Amino acid sequence: MRFYVRKRHSTPAVIIVALIDVLIVLVIFLLVTTTFKQQSALRLQLPASAQAKKMGANENRTVVVSVNAKGMYFMDDLPVTSEQMQMKLKMAALQNPNVVV
C-alpha cells in the first residue's frame, strides 16, 4: 500500500518577450498621445532712459585692506607697509571720494 505519491512539479516560466512587447506599445501610445506645452513669452520693448548714466571703472572702486596673522598689511593682495597704505588710501580718496575700503 502506497500512501505518499510524489508528483513532479514543473517550475512556472515567465515569458518576458510578451511583457516587453506590451510595454513598448504602451510607451509608444503615451508618447503619441502626450501634448507638449510650450512656454509662452511676451516680447517687451523697454523704454530708453534719457537720464541714464554709464558707470565708469573709477566710480565704484573698492580697495581691499587685510592683515595676516604675522601682522603684515595687504592692499588688493599686494604687501604694503603702514606708511604706503596710508599714502595709497589718501590717493584713492582724492581720485574718487566714493571709494569703498
N, CA, C and O atoms as a GROMACS GRO file, in nm:
protein
  404
    1MET      N    1   0.082  -0.115   0.000
    1MET     CA    2   0.000   0.000   0.000
    1MET      C    3   0.089   0.125   0.000
    1MET      O    4   0.181   0.138   0.081
    2ARG      N    5   0.059   0.214  -0.092
    2ARG     CA    6   0.135   0.339  -0.105
    2ARG      C    7   0.049   0.455  -0.061
    2ARG      O    8  -0.058   0.480  -0.115
    3PHE      N    9   0.099   0.526   0.038
    3PHE     CA   10   0.024   0.641   0.087
    3PHE      C   11   0.075   0.774   0.029
    3PHE      O   12  -0.003   0.868   0.011
    4TYR      N   13   0.197   0.780   0.001
    4TYR     CA   14   0.256   0.906  -0.045
    4TYR      C   15   0.298   0.890  -0.190
    4TYR      O   16   0.381   0.806  -0.225
    5VAL      N   17   0.239   0.973  -0.272
    5VAL     CA   18   0.274   0.970  -0.413
    5VAL      C   19   0.349   1.099  -0.444
    5VAL      O   20   0.298   1.209  -0.423
    6ARG      N   21   0.464   1.085  -0.491
    6ARG     CA   22   0.547   1.200  -0.523
    6ARG      C   23   0.514   1.248  -0.664
    6ARG      O   24   0.526   1.173  -0.761
    7LYS      N   25   0.472   1.373  -0.673
    7LYS     CA   26   0.439   1.429  -0.803
    7LYS      C   27   0.552   1.520  -0.847
    7LYS      O   28   0.620   1.584  -0.767
    8ARG      N   29   0.567   1.523  -0.971
    8ARG     CA   30   0.672   1.608  -1.027
    8ARG      C   31   0.613   1.745  -1.058
    8ARG      O   32   0.519   1.758  -1.136
    9HIS      N   33   0.670   1.847  -0.996
    9HIS     CA   34   0.622   1.984  -1.017
    9HIS      C   35   0.714   2.054  -1.118
    9HIS      O   36   0.837   2.047  -1.108
   10SER      N   37   0.653   2.118  -1.212
   10SER     CA   38   0.734   2.195  -1.307
   10SER      C   39   0.737   2.341  -1.260
   10SER      O   40   0.638   2.392  -1.208
   11THR      N   41   0.849   2.405  -1.280
   11THR     CA   42   0.862   2.545  -1.238
   11THR      C   43   0.792   2.634  -1.341
   11THR      O   44   0.806   2.612  -1.461
   12PRO      N   45   0.718   2.731  -1.294
   12PRO     CA   46   0.648   2.818  -1.388
   12PRO      C   47   0.747   2.904  -1.466
   12PRO      O   48   0.847   2.950  -1.410
   13ALA      N   49   0.720   2.926  -1.590
   13ALA     CA   50   0.808   3.006  -1.675
   13ALA      C   51   0.738   3.137  -1.708
   13ALA      O   52   0.621   3.139  -1.747
   14VAL      N   53   0.809   3.244  -1.692
   14VAL     CA   54   0.756   3.376  -1.724
   14VAL      C   55   0.808   3.413  -1.862
   14VAL      O   56   0.928   3.410  -1.888
   15ILE      N   57   0.716   3.448  -1.948
   15ILE     CA   58   0.756   3.484  -2.084
   15ILE      C   59   0.779   3.635  -2.085
   15ILE      O   60   0.685   3.714  -2.081
   16ILE      N   61   0.905   3.674  -2.090
   16ILE     CA   62   0.944   3.814  -2.082
   16ILE      C   63   0.922   3.885  -2.215
   16ILE      O   64   0.893   4.005  -2.216
   17VAL      N   65   0.934   3.816  -2.325
   17VAL     CA   66   0.924   3.879  -2.457
   17VAL      C   67   0.788   3.944  -2.475
   17VAL      O   68   0.779   4.056  -2.525
   18ALA      N   69   0.683   3.877  -2.435
   18ALA     CA   70   0.549   3.934  -2.448
   18ALA      C   71   0.533   4.057  -2.358
   18ALA      O   72   0.469   4.155  -2.396
   19LEU      N   73   0.590   4.051  -2.240
   19LEU     CA   74   0.583   4.165  -2.148
   19LEU      C   75   0.655   4.287  -2.206
   19LEU      O   76   0.605   4.399  -2.196
   20ILE      N   77   0.770   4.265  -2.265
   20ILE     CA   78   0.846   4.374  -2.326
   20ILE      C   79   0.768   4.434  -2.443
   20ILE      O   80   0.765   4.556  -2.459
   21ASP      N   81   0.704   4.350  -2.524
   21ASP     CA   82   0.624   4.399  -2.636
   21ASP      C   83   0.509   4.487  -2.586
   21ASP      O   84   0.483   4.593  -2.644
   22VAL      N   85   0.443   4.445  -2.483
   22VAL     CA   86   0.332   4.523  -2.429
   22VAL      C   87   0.382   4.656  -2.374
   22VAL      O   88   0.317   4.759  -2.394
   23LEU      N   89   0.495   4.656  -2.306
   23LEU     CA   90   0.550   4.781  -2.251
   23LEU      C   91   0.592   4.877  -2.361
   23LEU      O   92   0.573   4.998  -2.348
   24ILE      N   93   0.650   4.826  -2.468
   24ILE     CA   94   0.690   4.912  -2.579
   24ILE      C   95   0.568   4.976  -2.644
   24ILE      O   96   0.570   5.095  -2.675
   25VAL      N   97   0.463   4.899  -2.664
   25VAL     CA   98   0.340   4.954  -2.722
   25VAL      C   99   0.281   5.059  -2.629
   25VAL      O  100   0.232   5.162  -2.676
   26LEU      N  101   0.286   5.036  -2.500
   26LEU     CA  102   0.235   5.133  -2.403
   26LEU      C  103   0.315   5.263  -2.406
   26LEU      O  104   0.257   5.372  -2.402
   27VAL      N  105   0.446   5.253  -2.414
   27VAL     CA  106   0.532   5.373  -2.420
   27VAL      C  107   0.506   5.449  -2.549
   27VAL      O  108   0.496   5.572  -2.546
   28ILE      N  109   0.494   5.380  -2.661
   28ILE     CA  110   0.466   5.447  -2.788
   28ILE      C  111   0.331   5.517  -2.782
   28ILE      O  112   0.317   5.629  -2.830
   29PHE      N  113   0.232   5.452  -2.725
   29PHE     CA  114   0.100   5.512  -2.712
   29PHE      C  115   0.106   5.639  -2.628
   29PHE      O  116   0.046   5.741  -2.664
   30LEU      N  117   0.178   5.634  -2.517
   30LEU     CA  118   0.188   5.753  -2.431
   30LEU      C  119   0.264   5.866  -2.500
   30LEU      O  120   0.229   5.982  -2.482
   31LEU      N  121   0.367   5.834  -2.577
   31LEU     CA  122   0.442   5.937  -2.648
   31LEU      C  123   0.357   6.004  -2.755
   31LEU      O  124   0.366   6.124  -2.776
   32VAL      N  125   0.275   5.925  -2.824
   32VAL     CA  126   0.194   5.980  -2.932
   32VAL      C  127   0.080   6.065  -2.877
   32VAL      O  128   0.047   6.168  -2.935
   33THR      N  129   0.020   6.025  -2.767
   33THR     CA  130  -0.096   6.095  -2.716
   33THR      C  131  -0.063   6.211  -2.622
   33THR      O  132  -0.152   6.286  -2.584
   34THR      N  133   0.061   6.226  -2.584
   34THR     CA  134   0.100   6.333  -2.493
   34THR      C  135   0.102   6.466  -2.566
   34THR      O  136   0.151   6.475  -2.679
   35THR      N  137   0.050   6.568  -2.502
   35THR     CA  138   0.057   6.703  -2.558
   35THR      C  139   0.169   6.777  -2.487
   35THR      O  140   0.175   6.780  -2.364
   36PHE      N  141   0.256   6.835  -2.565
   36PHE     CA  142   0.367   6.909  -2.509
   36PHE      C  143   0.331   7.056  -2.504
   36PHE      O  144   0.291   7.115  -2.604
   37LYS      N  145   0.345   7.115  -2.386
   37LYS     CA  146   0.313   7.256  -2.369
   37LYS      C  147   0.438   7.339  -2.390
   37LYS      O  148   0.546   7.305  -2.341
   38GLN      N  149   0.422   7.447  -2.462
   38GLN     CA  150   0.533   7.537  -2.484
   38GLN      C  151   0.509   7.663  -2.402
   38GLN      O  152   0.399   7.717  -2.400
   39GLN      N  153   0.613   7.708  -2.336
   39GLN     CA  154   0.600   7.827  -2.253
   39GLN      C  155   0.578   7.948  -2.343
   39GLN      O  156   0.651   7.971  -2.439
   40SER      N  157   0.478   8.024  -2.311
   40SER     CA  158   0.452   8.145  -2.389
   40SER      C  159   0.536   8.259  -2.331
   40SER      O  160   0.553   8.271  -2.210
   41ALA      N  161   0.588   8.340  -2.420
   41ALA     CA  162   0.673   8.451  -2.378
   41ALA      C  163   0.622   8.580  -2.441
   41ALA      O  164   0.573   8.580  -2.554
   42LEU      N  165   0.634   8.686  -2.368
   42LEU     CA  166   0.594   8.816  -2.418
   42LEU      C  167   0.718   8.893  -2.463
   42LEU      O  168   0.821   8.891  -2.397
   43ARG      N  169   0.705   8.958  -2.575
   43ARG     CA  170   0.815   9.044  -2.620
   43ARG      C  171   0.796   9.181  -2.557
   43ARG      O  172   0.694   9.247  -2.576
   44LEU      N  173   0.895   9.223  -2.483
   44LEU     CA  174   0.889   9.352  -2.415
   44LEU      C  175   0.980   9.451  -2.484
   44LEU      O  176   1.094   9.418  -2.518
   45GLN      N  177   0.931   9.569  -2.504
   45GLN     CA  178   1.014   9.677  -2.556
   45GLN      C  179   1.029   9.778  -2.442
   45GLN      O  180   0.940   9.858  -2.416
   46LEU      N  181   1.142   9.772  -2.377
   46LEU     CA  182   1.166   9.860  -2.263
   46LEU      C  183   1.202   9.999  -2.312
   46LEU      O  184   1.272  10.014  -2.412
   47PRO      N  185   1.156  10.100  -2.243
   47PRO     CA  186   1.187  10.238  -2.285
   47PRO      C  187   1.332  10.272  -2.255
   47PRO      O  188   1.391  10.223  -2.159
   48ALA      N  189   1.388  10.356  -2.340
   48ALA     CA  190   1.525  10.402  -2.319
   48ALA      C  191   1.522  10.519  -2.221
   48ALA      O  192   1.432  10.603  -2.226
   49SER      N  193   1.620  10.524  -2.135
   49SER     CA  194   1.626  10.630  -2.035
   49SER      C  195   1.715  10.743  -2.085
   49SER      O  196   1.827  10.720  -2.131
   50ALA      N  197   1.665  10.864  -2.075
   50ALA     CA  198   1.744  10.980  -2.117
   50ALA      C  199   1.839  11.024  -2.006
   50ALA      O  200   1.937  11.093  -2.032
   51GLN      N  201   1.810  10.986  -1.883
   51GLN     CA  202   1.891  11.029  -1.770
   51GLN      C  203   1.988  10.922  -1.722
   51GLN      O  204   2.056  10.940  -1.621
   52ALA      N  205   1.996  10.813  -1.794
   52ALA     CA  206   2.086  10.705  -1.751
   52ALA      C  207   2.230  10.750  -1.763
   52ALA      O  208   2.267  10.822  -1.856
   53LYS      N  209   2.310  10.708  -1.668
   53LYS     CA  210   2.449  10.747  -1.667
   53LYS      C  211   2.533  10.620  -1.664
   53LYS      O  212   2.506  10.528  -1.587
   54LYS      N  213   2.633  10.616  -1.748
   54LYS     CA  214   2.718  10.498  -1.755
   54LYS      C  215   2.817  10.502  -1.640
   54LYS      O  216   2.874  10.606  -1.607
   55MET      N  217   2.836  10.386  -1.580
   55MET     CA  218   2.929  10.374  -1.468
   55MET      C  219   3.069  10.351  -1.523
   55MET      O  220   3.091  10.260  -1.602
   56GLY      N  221   3.161  10.432  -1.482
   56GLY     CA  222   3.299  10.414  -1.523
   56GLY      C  223   3.372  10.320  -1.430
   56GLY      O  224   3.317  10.274  -1.330
   57ALA      N  225   3.495  10.291  -1.464
   57ALA     CA  226   3.574  10.198  -1.383
   57ALA      C  227   3.612  10.259  -1.249
   57ALA      O  228   3.627  10.187  -1.150
   58ASN      N  229   3.626  10.392  -1.244
   58ASN     CA  230   3.671  10.457  -1.121
   58ASN      C  231   3.557  10.497  -1.028
   58ASN      O  232   3.582  10.535  -0.914
   59GLU      N  233   3.433  10.490  -1.074
   59GLU     CA  234   3.322  10.539  -0.993
   59GLU      C  235   3.290  10.449  -0.875
   59GLU      O  236   3.252  10.498  -0.768
   60ASN      N  237   3.302  10.320  -0.891
   60ASN     CA  238   3.272  10.228  -0.782
   60ASN      C  239   3.397  10.146  -0.749
   60ASN      O  240   3.394  10.023  -0.753
   61ARG      N  241   3.502  10.212  -0.717
   61ARG     CA  242   3.628  10.143  -0.688
   61ARG      C  243   3.622  10.089  -0.546
   61ARG      O  244   3.576  10.156  -0.454
   62THR      N  245   3.670   9.966  -0.530
   62THR     CA  246   3.676   9.902  -0.399
   62THR      C  247   3.821   9.867  -0.370
   62THR      O  248   3.888   9.805  -0.452
   63VAL      N  249   3.868   9.906  -0.254
   63VAL     CA  250   4.004   9.875  -0.210
   63VAL      C  251   3.992   9.776  -0.095
   63VAL      O  252   3.922   9.801   0.003
   64VAL      N  253   4.060   9.662  -0.108
   64VAL     CA  254   4.056   9.558  -0.006
   64VAL      C  255   4.183   9.568   0.078
   64VAL      O  256   4.294   9.555   0.026
   65VAL      N  257   4.166   9.592   0.207
   65VAL     CA  258   4.278   9.601   0.300
   65VAL      C  259   4.267   9.483   0.396
   65VAL      O  260   4.161   9.458   0.453
   66SER      N  261   4.379   9.409   0.412
   66SER     CA  262   4.376   9.293   0.502
   66SER      C  263   4.508   9.284   0.578
   66SER      O  264   4.611   9.336   0.536
   67VAL      N  265   4.501   9.215   0.692
   67VAL     CA  266   4.617   9.192   0.778
   67VAL      C  267   4.624   9.043   0.805
   67VAL      O  268   4.524   8.982   0.843
   68ASN      N  269   4.743   8.983   0.787
   68ASN     CA  270   4.755   8.839   0.813
   68ASN      C  271   4.795   8.815   0.959
   68ASN      O  272   4.805   8.910   1.038
   69ALA      N  273   4.816   8.690   0.995
   69ALA     CA  274   4.846   8.653   1.134
   69ALA      C  275   4.981   8.708   1.180
   69ALA      O  276   5.002   8.725   1.300
   70LYS      N  277   5.072   8.734   1.087
   70LYS     CA  278   5.204   8.786   1.124
   70LYS      C  279   5.205   8.938   1.137
   70LYS      O  280   5.308   8.996   1.173
   71GLY      N  281   5.093   9.003   1.108
   71GLY     CA  282   5.086   9.147   1.121
   71GLY      C  283   5.124   9.222   0.994
   71GLY      O  284   5.143   9.343   0.998
   72MET      N  285   5.135   9.153   0.882
   72MET     CA  286   5.169   9.219   0.755
   72MET      C  287   5.041   9.275   0.692
   72MET      O  288   4.936   9.212   0.696
   73TYR      N  289   5.053   9.395   0.634
   73TYR     CA  290   4.940   9.461   0.569
   73TYR      C  291   4.939   9.428   0.420
   73TYR      O  292   5.043   9.415   0.357
   74PHE      N  293   4.817   9.415   0.366
   74PHE     CA  294   4.800   9.388   0.223
   74PHE      C  295   4.692   9.480   0.169
   74PHE      O  296   4.587   9.498   0.231
   75MET      N  297   4.718   9.539   0.053
   75MET     CA  298   4.618   9.617  -0.019
   75MET      C  299   4.599   9.552  -0.156
   75MET      O  300   4.692   9.544  -0.235
   76ASP      N  301   4.477   9.506  -0.182
   76ASP     CA  302   4.446   9.436  -0.307
   76ASP      C  303   4.545   9.322  -0.331
   76ASP      O  304   4.595   9.305  -0.442
   77ASP      N  305   4.571   9.244  -0.228
   77ASP     CA  306   4.659   9.126  -0.230
   77ASP      C  307   4.806   9.160  -0.256
   77ASP      O  308   4.884   9.071  -0.293
   78LEU      N  309   4.846   9.284  -0.238
   78LEU     CA  310   4.986   9.323  -0.252
   78LEU      C  311   5.038   9.367  -0.115
   78LEU      O  312   4.972   9.447  -0.048
   79PRO      N  313   5.154   9.316  -0.072
   79PRO     CA  314   5.206   9.356   0.060
   79PRO      C  315   5.251   9.502   0.059
   79PRO      O  316   5.319   9.547  -0.033
   80VAL      N  317   5.212   9.575   0.164
   80VAL     CA  318   5.250   9.716   0.179
   80VAL      C  319   5.284   9.742   0.325
   80VAL      O  320   5.245   9.668   0.415
   81THR      N  321   5.359   9.850   0.346
   81THR     CA  322   5.385   9.894   0.484
   81THR      C  323   5.272   9.986   0.526
   81THR      O  324   5.189  10.026   0.444
   82SER      N  325   5.269  10.021   0.653
   82SER     CA  326   5.160  10.106   0.702
   82SER      C  327   5.167  10.246   0.639
   82SER      O  328   5.063  10.307   0.612
   83GLU      N  329   5.290  10.298   0.615
   83GLU     CA  330   5.305  10.429   0.552
   83GLU      C  331   5.257  10.425   0.407
   83GLU      O  332   5.189  10.517   0.361
   84GLN      N  333   5.293  10.318   0.335
   84GLN     CA  334   5.249  10.305   0.196
   84GLN      C  335   5.096  10.293   0.189
   84GLN      O  336   5.032  10.347   0.099
   85MET      N  337   5.040  10.220   0.286
   85MET     CA  338   4.895  10.202   0.286
   85MET      C  339   4.825  10.335   0.310
   85MET      O  340   4.726  10.365   0.243
   86GLN      N  341   4.875  10.416   0.404
   86GLN     CA  342   4.814  10.546   0.429
   86GLN      C  343   4.822  10.635   0.305
   86GLN      O  344   4.725  10.702   0.271
   87MET      N  345   4.936  10.634   0.239
   87MET     CA  346   4.953  10.717   0.121
   87MET      C  347   4.861  10.670   0.007
   87MET      O  348   4.800  10.753  -0.061
   88LYS      N  349   4.850  10.539  -0.013
   88LYS     CA  350   4.765  10.487  -0.120
   88LYS      C  351   4.617  10.511  -0.091
   88LYS      O  352   4.540  10.539  -0.183
   89LEU      N  353   4.578  10.502   0.035
   89LEU     CA  354   4.438  10.530   0.070
   89LEU      C  355   4.404  10.677   0.049
   89LEU      O  356   4.294  10.710   0.004
   90LYS      N  357   4.498  10.767   0.083
   90LYS     CA  358   4.475  10.910   0.059
   90LYS      C  359   4.464  10.938  -0.090
   90LYS      O  360   4.379  11.016  -0.133
   91MET      N  361   4.549  10.874  -0.170
   91MET     CA  362   4.545  10.894  -0.316
   91MET      C  363   4.414  10.841  -0.374
   91MET      O  364   4.355  10.904  -0.462
   92ALA      N  365   4.370  10.726  -0.325
   92ALA     CA  366   4.244  10.670  -0.375
   92ALA      C  367   4.126  10.758  -0.337
   92ALA      O  368   4.033  10.773  -0.416
   93ALA      N  369   4.130  10.817  -0.217
   93ALA     CA  370   4.021  10.906  -0.174
   93ALA      C  371   4.022  11.036  -0.253
   93ALA      O  372   3.916  11.093  -0.279
   94LEU      N  373   4.141  11.085  -0.292
   94LEU     CA  374   4.148  11.207  -0.373
   94LEU      C  375   4.098  11.181  -0.515
   94LEU      O  376   4.030  11.265  -0.573
   95GLN      N  377   4.131  11.064  -0.570
   95GLN     CA  378   4.087  11.032  -0.706
   95GLN      C  379   3.937  11.008  -0.712
   95GLN      O  380   3.870  11.050  -0.806
   96ASN      N  381   3.886  10.941  -0.611
   96ASN     CA  382   3.743  10.909  -0.611
   96ASN      C  383   3.692  10.918  -0.468
   96ASN      O  384   3.730  10.836  -0.384
   97PRO      N  385   3.607  11.015  -0.437
   97PRO     CA  386   3.557  11.027  -0.300
   97PRO      C  387   3.460  10.915  -0.262
   97PRO      O  388   3.430  10.898  -0.144
   98ASN      N  389   3.410  10.840  -0.358
   98ASN     CA  390   3.316  10.730  -0.330
   98ASN      C  391   3.386  10.595  -0.317
   98ASN      O  392   3.321  10.492  -0.329
   99VAL      N  393   3.516  10.594  -0.294
   99VAL     CA  394   3.589  10.468  -0.284
   99VAL      C  395   3.544  10.391  -0.160
   99VAL      O  396   3.520  10.449  -0.055
  100VAL      N  397   3.533  10.259  -0.175
  100VAL     CA  398   3.490  10.172  -0.066
  100VAL      C  399   3.612  10.096  -0.018
  100VAL      O  400   3.682  10.032  -0.097
  101VAL      N  401   3.639  10.101   0.114
  101VAL     CA  402   3.754  10.030   0.172
  101VAL      C  403   3.702   9.915   0.253
  101VAL      O  404   3.780   9.840   0.312
   0.00000   0.00000   0.00000
